[in-house]
Amino acid sequence: MAFKPQSESDEAMSEINVTPLVDVMLVLVIILLVTAPLLTQSVHVTLPKTATTTADVKEQPLQLGIDMQGGITLNKIPMTDLTALETALKDELLRNPEVGLHLYADQDVVYAKVAEVMATVQHAGIAKIAFVTVEQ
């Protein structure tokens, strides 16, 4: 390490020696690497045996489809008109008040037809409507 003689310059030293800082940081990293595996504690527990049970299966949502010609199907059963659809939906709603509905509409269907069907579904009292699309 070279020192400047004080007689040449009376200015303050403007350089910072980072070597001790690097040494301290390396020691801290080594301590962290050594102690980290010791911090994980595991408790060995023997769990009790139980009988197998079946999971609660939620009722599947209704499948409402509108084909290219405007035909309506509810769970693959053709509906003659919107009043028959509304009656069938009200019957399903009486069986399960939390029933949901998946709406499948052909891409060539006129939007007015989809809007009519959605209004019928809403008028029947079903609030959970999901629109199903296909990824391309």
C-alpha positions as CSV (number, residue, x, y, z in Angstrom):
1,M,0.0,0.0,0.0
2,A,1.5,3.3,-1.0
3,F,1.1,6.4,1.1
4,K,1.7,9.9,-0.1
5,P,3.9,11.9,2.1
6,Q,2.0,14.6,4.0
7,S,4.4,17.2,3.0
8,E,3.4,17.1,-0.7
9,S,-0.4,17.6,-0.1
10,D,-2.5,18.9,2.7
11,E,-5.8,17.7,1.0
12,A,-8.1,15.2,2.7
13,M,-8.0,11.6,1.4
14,S,-11.0,11.2,-0.9
15,E,-10.8,7.4,-1.6
16,I,-12.8,4.9,0.4
17,N,-11.2,1.5,1.2
18,V,-13.9,-1.1,0.6
19,T,-11.8,-4.2,1.3
20,P,-12.9,-4.5,5.0
21,L,-16.6,-4.0,3.9
22,V,-16.3,-6.9,1.4
23,D,-14.7,-9.1,4.0
24,V,-17.5,-8.5,6.5
25,M,-20.1,-9.1,3.8
26,L,-18.5,-12.4,2.8
27,V,-18.4,-13.6,6.4
28,L,-22.1,-12.7,6.8
29,V,-23.0,-14.7,3.6
30,I,-21.1,-17.7,4.9
31,I,-22.9,-17.5,8.3
32,L,-26.2,-17.3,6.4
33,L,-25.4,-20.3,4.3
34,V,-24.4,-22.4,7.3
35,T,-27.3,-21.5,9.5
36,A,-30.2,-21.6,6.9
37,P,-30.4,-25.4,6.8
38,L,-30.6,-25.5,10.6
39,L,-33.6,-23.3,10.7
40,T,-35.9,-25.8,9.0
41,Q,-37.5,-27.9,11.7
42,S,-39.7,-30.9,11.0
43,V,-41.9,-32.7,13.4
44,H,-42.6,-36.3,12.7
45,V,-46.3,-37.1,13.3
46,T,-48.2,-40.3,12.8
47,L,-51.6,-39.3,11.5
48,P,-54.7,-41.3,12.5
49,K,-56.4,-43.6,9.9
50,T,-59.9,-42.7,8.8
51,A,-62.4,-44.2,6.4
52,T,-62.4,-42.9,2.9
53,T,-65.1,-40.4,2.0
54,T,-66.3,-39.0,-1.3
55,A,-66.0,-35.4,-2.0
56,D,-69.1,-33.2,-2.2
57,V,-70.0,-33.1,-5.8
58,K,-71.7,-29.9,-6.9
59,E,-74.5,-30.2,-9.3
60,Q,-73.3,-29.5,-12.9
61,P,-74.6,-26.2,-14.4
62,L,-77.2,-26.3,-17.1
63,Q,-76.0,-26.5,-20.7
64,L,-77.9,-24.0,-22.9
65,G,-77.1,-24.1,-26.5
66,I,-78.1,-22.0,-29.5
67,D,-77.3,-23.5,-32.9
68,M,-76.7,-21.7,-36.2
69,Q,-80.4,-21.8,-37.2
70,G,-81.5,-20.4,-33.8
71,G,-82.6,-23.7,-32.3
72,I,-82.4,-23.8,-28.5
73,T,-81.3,-26.9,-26.5
74,L,-81.3,-27.2,-22.7
75,N,-79.0,-30.1,-21.6
76,K,-79.2,-31.4,-25.2
77,I,-83.0,-31.5,-25.1
78,P,-84.5,-29.3,-27.9
79,M,-86.8,-26.6,-26.8
80,T,-89.7,-25.6,-29.0
81,D,-89.8,-21.9,-28.0
82,L,-88.8,-19.4,-25.4
83,T,-91.8,-20.1,-23.2
84,A,-91.0,-23.8,-23.0
85,L,-87.4,-22.8,-22.1
86,E,-88.6,-20.5,-19.4
87,T,-90.8,-23.2,-17.9
88,A,-87.9,-25.7,-17.9
89,L,-85.6,-23.2,-16.3
90,K,-88.1,-22.4,-13.6
91,D,-88.5,-26.1,-12.9
92,E,-84.7,-26.5,-12.6
93,L,-84.5,-23.4,-10.3
94,L,-87.1,-25.0,-8.0
95,R,-85.0,-28.1,-7.7
96,N,-81.8,-26.2,-7.1
97,P,-82.0,-22.4,-6.2
98,E,-78.2,-22.1,-6.8
99,V,-78.2,-23.5,-10.3
100,G,-75.8,-22.0,-12.8
101,L,-76.0,-22.0,-16.6
102,H,-73.4,-22.3,-19.4
103,L,-74.5,-20.6,-22.6
104,Y,-73.1,-22.0,-25.8
105,A,-73.9,-20.0,-28.9
106,D,-72.8,-20.6,-32.5
107,Q,-70.7,-17.8,-33.9
108,D,-73.1,-17.3,-36.8
109,V,-76.1,-16.7,-34.5
110,V,-77.6,-13.3,-34.7
111,Y,-76.9,-11.4,-31.5
112,A,-80.6,-10.5,-31.1
113,K,-81.4,-14.2,-30.6
114,V,-78.7,-14.5,-27.9
115,A,-80.1,-11.4,-26.2
116,E,-83.6,-12.9,-26.3
117,V,-82.4,-16.1,-24.7
118,M,-80.4,-14.3,-22.1
119,A,-83.5,-12.2,-21.2
120,T,-85.6,-15.4,-20.9
121,V,-83.0,-16.9,-18.6
122,Q,-82.9,-13.8,-16.4
123,H,-86.7,-13.7,-16.4
124,A,-86.8,-17.3,-15.2
125,G,-84.7,-16.2,-12.2
126,I,-81.3,-17.6,-13.0
127,A,-78.5,-15.1,-12.1
128,K,-75.4,-17.2,-12.7
129,I,-74.7,-17.3,-16.5
130,A,-71.4,-18.2,-18.0
131,F,-70.6,-17.8,-21.7
132,V,-68.6,-20.6,-23.1
133,T,-66.2,-20.0,-26.0
134,V,-63.7,-22.2,-27.9
135,E,-60.0,-21.3,-28.2
136,Q,-58.7,-21.1,-31.7
